[in-house]
Amino acid sequence: MVYPYMVLNDGTEIVHTQVFEEDGINKIEVHFERPTPSGFDTARCQLPSYTWLIKEGFSDEEMQLFDQIVHSHAHLFYKYGANGGIQIA
């Protein structure tokens, strides 16, 4: 399952997976996606290792921002990933 997290000013949408277990470790994947005329710019980071699995179309500066977001929001990605996403009523 994938849950919406936020949309940045440039239209980049951030979503994250539910918590999943792999090799005895609870993991989350955070996806960054922005529409372009020919498709999408895409980046994907896996927590808790902070490993970037995909980096396509985003600049180095944008990737630095995304890295900061992933590091500073990791606890929230895990919280919301374990509870079915952000609950807004």
Beta strands, then each sheet from edge to edge (+ up, - down):
strand 1: 2-7
strand 2: 13-17
strand 3: 20-22
strand 4: 25-36
strand 5: 39-47
strand 6: 51-56
sheet 1: 1+ 2- 4+ 3-
sheet 2: 1+ 2- 4+ 5- 6+
end
